[in-house]
Amino acid sequence: MRYTNGMLIERKSPMSSSSPFGPTFRKIREARGLSLKEVAADIVSPQFLSQFERSQKGVTIETFSRLLLSMRVDWDTFLSHYPGLTIQNFSPILMKHINQENMDFLSIIERLKHEKSPVAEENKELWQLYLRSLEINVNNAMGKEIHLEDAPVSIQRIAQEVPFAYQNEIEQDFTIALLSVLPYEVVAKIRKESLELFESSYSAYSANALASLLLNLANYLIKKELYLEALNFLQSINQLRKRKPILNTSISMQLEFMQVYALLGLNDKEGVYRAKQVLKALEGLIALENFGSPLVQIKTKFMLRVNELNKTGIDFFSE
């Protein structure tokens, strides 16, 4: 795919026959039971739209966006059906290699470095960046020490200089993985940008994705023992979440955990009372038939962290 004078043009390559915008547009239009005339409206002629759907004509980005709106479809929905080369195509390749028998992510990543699928082959540099971001995130999750130099030089610059909202998905993954080693001023800028994005997010998916990032940013402050700043930041998130689509249970739970940690870091007795409420809620969830060992582990980690931070003199384990 390339852009010429604002035109969306099919790239002539071995993939062009299997990944054009036009045929994907037609597939969605027909699935929604819409005619060429209905979708074309006053944007283009039905004849022109038919040619576009057969990859015989290109359209401007502006026109394509209007056609999507006419079909009442957003870009995310379109791209979820588009079989062409996008960063979003990388994840399914990874998922094919993950199963219950093989959860050794680092060995899977090592094997994927030699992946020969069309998506990986035609985007070799981006594919290798994707795998490196996964590698750093896995090491981070395993508690291994992360260094800024673990990322390519180009990514180090992007993480520190390019606004988070203008980074692609892989760059954002790198930025999140590198949070703990980024300068405070850079993280403060990301916090501000992320809160603004969260405030303007319009879907449950984007709200949850941004909330997850915000929790990582709050955790950065707690690890730096900047408890008051962390608490103020978490309160800002809480104020905004009241006007947001419902956050998933895991994120809501983590938000509660973080607030407890920040309060205890400030030696505030409220933290102990809040921790007891959270513990009761966790025990209630564990008692439900559909929740098993993962929540038990989460509960154990929460209790250990509370016990570590609690210097208030109030016994967390007393009734």
Secondary structure as a PSIPRED ss2 file (coil, helix, strand):
# PSIPRED VFORMAT (PSIPRED V4.0)

   1 M C   1.000  0.000  0.000
   2 R E   0.000  0.000  1.000
   3 Y E   0.000  0.000  1.000
   4 T E   0.000  0.000  1.000
   5 N C   1.000  0.000  0.000
   6 G C   1.000  0.000  0.000
   7 M E   0.000  0.000  1.000
   8 L E   0.000  0.000  1.000
   9 I E   0.000  0.000  1.000
  10 E C   1.000  0.000  0.000
  11 R C   1.000  0.000  0.000
  12 K C   1.000  0.000  0.000
  13 S C   1.000  0.000  0.000
  14 P C   1.000  0.000  0.000
  15 M C   1.000  0.000  0.000
  16 S C   1.000  0.000  0.000
  17 S C   1.000  0.000  0.000
  18 S C   1.000  0.000  0.000
  19 S C   1.000  0.000  0.000
  20 P C   1.000  0.000  0.000
  21 F H   0.000  1.000  0.000
  22 G H   0.000  1.000  0.000
  23 P H   0.000  1.000  0.000
  24 T H   0.000  1.000  0.000
  25 F H   0.000  1.000  0.000
  26 R H   0.000  1.000  0.000
  27 K H   0.000  1.000  0.000
  28 I H   0.000  1.000  0.000
  29 R H   0.000  1.000  0.000
  30 E H   0.000  1.000  0.000
  31 A H   0.000  1.000  0.000
  32 R C   1.000  0.000  0.000
  33 G C   1.000  0.000  0.000
  34 L C   1.000  0.000  0.000
  35 S C   1.000  0.000  0.000
  36 L H   0.000  1.000  0.000
  37 K H   0.000  1.000  0.000
  38 E H   0.000  1.000  0.000
  39 V H   0.000  1.000  0.000
  40 A H   0.000  1.000  0.000
  41 A C   1.000  0.000  0.000
  42 D C   1.000  0.000  0.000
  43 I C   1.000  0.000  0.000
  44 V C   1.000  0.000  0.000
  45 S C   1.000  0.000  0.000
  46 P H   0.000  1.000  0.000
  47 Q H   0.000  1.000  0.000
  48 F H   0.000  1.000  0.000
  49 L H   0.000  1.000  0.000
  50 S H   0.000  1.000  0.000
  51 Q H   0.000  1.000  0.000
  52 F H   0.000  1.000  0.000
  53 E H   0.000  1.000  0.000
  54 R C   1.000  0.000  0.000
  55 S C   1.000  0.000  0.000
  56 Q C   1.000  0.000  0.000
  57 K C   1.000  0.000  0.000
  58 G C   1.000  0.000  0.000
  59 V E   0.000  0.000  1.000
  60 T E   0.000  0.000  1.000
  61 I H   0.000  1.000  0.000
  62 E H   0.000  1.000  0.000
  63 T H   0.000  1.000  0.000
  64 F H   0.000  1.000  0.000
  65 S H   0.000  1.000  0.000
  66 R H   0.000  1.000  0.000
  67 L H   0.000  1.000  0.000
  68 L H   0.000  1.000  0.000
  69 L H   0.000  1.000  0.000
  70 S H   0.000  1.000  0.000
  71 M C   1.000  0.000  0.000
  72 R C   1.000  0.000  0.000
  73 V C   1.000  0.000  0.000
  74 D C   1.000  0.000  0.000
  75 W H   0.000  1.000  0.000
  76 D H   0.000  1.000  0.000
  77 T H   0.000  1.000  0.000
  78 F H   0.000  1.000  0.000
  79 L H   0.000  1.000  0.000
  80 S H   0.000  1.000  0.000
  81 H H   0.000  1.000  0.000
  82 Y C   1.000  0.000  0.000
  83 P C   1.000  0.000  0.000
  84 G C   1.000  0.000  0.000
  85 L C   1.000  0.000  0.000
  86 T C   1.000  0.000  0.000
  87 I H   0.000  1.000  0.000
  88 Q H   0.000  1.000  0.000
  89 N H   0.000  1.000  0.000
  90 F H   0.000  1.000  0.000
  91 S H   0.000  1.000  0.000
  92 P H   0.000  1.000  0.000
  93 I H   0.000  1.000  0.000
  94 L H   0.000  1.000  0.000
  95 M H   0.000  1.000  0.000
  96 K H   0.000  1.000  0.000
  97 H C   1.000  0.000  0.000
  98 I C   1.000  0.000  0.000
  99 N E   0.000  0.000  1.000
 100 Q C   1.000  0.000  0.000
 101 E C   1.000  0.000  0.000
 102 N E   0.000  0.000  1.000
 103 M C   1.000  0.000  0.000
 104 D C   1.000  0.000  0.000
 105 F H   0.000  1.000  0.000
 106 L H   0.000  1.000  0.000
 107 S H   0.000  1.000  0.000
 108 I H   0.000  1.000  0.000
 109 I H   0.000  1.000  0.000
 110 E H   0.000  1.000  0.000
 111 R H   0.000  1.000  0.000
 112 L H   0.000  1.000  0.000
 113 K C   1.000  0.000  0.000
 114 H C   1.000  0.000  0.000
 115 E C   1.000  0.000  0.000
 116 K C   1.000  0.000  0.000
 117 S C   1.000  0.000  0.000
 118 P H   0.000  1.000  0.000
 119 V H   0.000  1.000  0.000
 120 A H   0.000  1.000  0.000
 121 E H   0.000  1.000  0.000
 122 E H   0.000  1.000  0.000
 123 N C   1.000  0.000  0.000
 124 K H   0.000  1.000  0.000
 125 E H   0.000  1.000  0.000
 126 L H   0.000  1.000  0.000
 127 W H   0.000  1.000  0.000
 128 Q H   0.000  1.000  0.000
 129 L H   0.000  1.000  0.000
 130 Y H   0.000  1.000  0.000
 131 L H   0.000  1.000  0.000
 132 R H   0.000  1.000  0.000
 133 S H   0.000  1.000  0.000
 134 L H   0.000  1.000  0.000
 135 E H   0.000  1.000  0.000
 136 I H   0.000  1.000  0.000
 137 N H   0.000  1.000  0.000
 138 V H   0.000  1.000  0.000
 139 N H   0.000  1.000  0.000
 140 N H   0.000  1.000  0.000
 141 A H   0.000  1.000  0.000
 142 M C   1.000  0.000  0.000
 143 G C   1.000  0.000  0.000
 144 K C   1.000  0.000  0.000
 145 E C   1.000  0.000  0.000
 146 I C   1.000  0.000  0.000
 147 H C   1.000  0.000  0.000
 148 L H   0.000  1.000  0.000
 149 E H   0.000  1.000  0.000
 150 D H   0.000  1.000  0.000
 151 A C   1.000  0.000  0.000
 152 P C   1.000  0.000  0.000
 153 V H   0.000  1.000  0.000
 154 S H   0.000  1.000  0.000
 155 I H   0.000  1.000  0.000
 156 Q H   0.000  1.000  0.000
 157 R H   0.000  1.000  0.000
 158 I H   0.000  1.000  0.000
 159 A H   0.000  1.000  0.000
 160 Q H   0.000  1.000  0.000
 161 E H   0.000  1.000  0.000
 162 V C   1.000  0.000  0.000
 163 P C   1.000  0.000  0.000
 164 F H   0.000  1.000  0.000
 165 A H   0.000  1.000  0.000
 166 Y H   0.000  1.000  0.000
 167 Q C   1.000  0.000  0.000
 168 N C   1.000  0.000  0.000
 169 E H   0.000  1.000  0.000
 170 I H   0.000  1.000  0.000
 171 E H   0.000  1.000  0.000
 172 Q H   0.000  1.000  0.000
 173 D H   0.000  1.000  0.000
 174 F H   0.000  1.000  0.000
 175 T H   0.000  1.000  0.000
 176 I H   0.000  1.000  0.000
 177 A H   0.000  1.000  0.000
 178 L C   1.000  0.000  0.000
 179 L H   0.000  1.000  0.000
 180 S H   0.000  1.000  0.000
 181 V H   0.000  1.000  0.000
 182 L C   1.000  0.000  0.000
 183 P C   1.000  0.000  0.000
 184 Y H   0.000  1.000  0.000
 185 E H   0.000  1.000  0.000
 186 V H   0.000  1.000  0.000
 187 V H   0.000  1.000  0.000
 188 A H   0.000  1.000  0.000
 189 K H   0.000  1.000  0.000
 190 I H   0.000  1.000  0.000
 191 R H   0.000  1.000  0.000
 192 K H   0.000  1.000  0.000
 193 E H   0.000  1.000  0.000
 194 S H   0.000  1.000  0.000
 195 L H   0.000  1.000  0.000
 196 E H   0.000  1.000  0.000
 197 L H   0.000  1.000  0.000
 198 F H   0.000  1.000  0.000
 199 E H   0.000  1.000  0.000
 200 S H   0.000  1.000  0.000
 201 S C   1.000  0.000  0.000
 202 Y C   1.000  0.000  0.000
 203 S C   1.000  0.000  0.000
 204 A H   0.000  1.000  0.000
 205 Y H   0.000  1.000  0.000
 206 S H   0.000  1.000  0.000
 207 A H   0.000  1.000  0.000
 208 N H   0.000  1.000  0.000
 209 A H   0.000  1.000  0.000
 210 L H   0.000  1.000  0.000
 211 A H   0.000  1.000  0.000
 212 S H   0.000  1.000  0.000
 213 L H   0.000  1.000  0.000
 214 L H   0.000  1.000  0.000
 215 L H   0.000  1.000  0.000
 216 N H   0.000  1.000  0.000
 217 L H   0.000  1.000  0.000
 218 A H   0.000  1.000  0.000
 219 N H   0.000  1.000  0.000
 220 Y H   0.000  1.000  0.000
 221 L H   0.000  1.000  0.000
 222 I H   0.000  1.000  0.000
 223 K H   0.000  1.000  0.000
 224 K C   1.000  0.000  0.000
 225 E C   1.000  0.000  0.000
 226 L C   1.000  0.000  0.000
 227 Y H   0.000  1.000  0.000
 228 L H   0.000  1.000  0.000
 229 E H   0.000  1.000  0.000
 230 A H   0.000  1.000  0.000
 231 L H   0.000  1.000  0.000
 232 N H   0.000  1.000  0.000
 233 F H   0.000  1.000  0.000
 234 L H   0.000  1.000  0.000
 235 Q H   0.000  1.000  0.000
 236 S H   0.000  1.000  0.000
 237 I H   0.000  1.000  0.000
 238 N H   0.000  1.000  0.000
 239 Q H   0.000  1.000  0.000
 240 L H   0.000  1.000  0.000
 241 R H   0.000  1.000  0.000
 242 K C   1.000  0.000  0.000
 243 R C   1.000  0.000  0.000
 244 K C   1.000  0.000  0.000
 245 P C   1.000  0.000  0.000
 246 I C   1.000  0.000  0.000
 247 L C   1.000  0.000  0.000
 248 N C   1.000  0.000  0.000
 249 T H   0.000  1.000  0.000
 250 S H   0.000  1.000  0.000
 251 I H   0.000  1.000  0.000
 252 S H   0.000  1.000  0.000
 253 M H   0.000  1.000  0.000
 254 Q H   0.000  1.000  0.000
 255 L H   0.000  1.000  0.000
 256 E H   0.000  1.000  0.000
 257 F H   0.000  1.000  0.000
 258 M H   0.000  1.000  0.000
 259 Q H   0.000  1.000  0.000
 260 V H   0.000  1.000  0.000
 261 Y H   0.000  1.000  0.000
 262 A H   0.000  1.000  0.000
 263 L H   0.000  1.000  0.000
 264 L H   0.000  1.000  0.000
 265 G H   0.000  1.000  0.000
 266 L C   1.000  0.000  0.000
 267 N C   1.000  0.000  0.000
 268 D C   1.000  0.000  0.000
 269 K C   1.000  0.000  0.000
 270 E H   0.000  1.000  0.000
 271 G H   0.000  1.000  0.000
 272 V H   0.000  1.000  0.000
 273 Y H   0.000  1.000  0.000
 274 R H   0.000  1.000  0.000
 275 A H   0.000  1.000  0.000
 276 K H   0.000  1.000  0.000
 277 Q H   0.000  1.000  0.000
 278 V H   0.000  1.000  0.000
 279 L H   0.000  1.000  0.000
 280 K H   0.000  1.000  0.000
 281 A H   0.000  1.000  0.000
 282 L H   0.000  1.000  0.000
 283 E H   0.000  1.000  0.000
 284 G H   0.000  1.000  0.000
 285 L H   0.000  1.000  0.000
 286 I H   0.000  1.000  0.000
 287 A H   0.000  1.000  0.000
 288 L C   1.000  0.000  0.000
 289 E C   1.000  0.000  0.000
 290 N C   1.000  0.000  0.000
 291 F C   1.000  0.000  0.000
 292 G C   1.000  0.000  0.000
 293 S H   0.000  1.000  0.000
 294 P H   0.000  1.000  0.000
 295 L H   0.000  1.000  0.000
 296 V H   0.000  1.000  0.000
 297 Q H   0.000  1.000  0.000
 298 I H   0.000  1.000  0.000
 299 K H   0.000  1.000  0.000
 300 T H   0.000  1.000  0.000
 301 K H   0.000  1.000  0.000
 302 F H   0.000  1.000  0.000
 303 M H   0.000  1.000  0.000
 304 L H   0.000  1.000  0.000
 305 R H   0.000  1.000  0.000
 306 V H   0.000  1.000  0.000
 307 N H   0.000  1.000  0.000
 308 E H   0.000  1.000  0.000
 309 L H   0.000  1.000  0.000
 310 N C   1.000  0.000  0.000
 311 K C   1.000  0.000  0.000
 312 T C   1.000  0.000  0.000
 313 G C   1.000  0.000  0.000
 314 I C   1.000  0.000  0.000
 315 D C   1.000  0.000  0.000
 316 F C   1.000  0.000  0.000
 317 F C   1.000  0.000  0.000
 318 S C   1.000  0.000  0.000
 319 E C   1.000  0.000  0.000
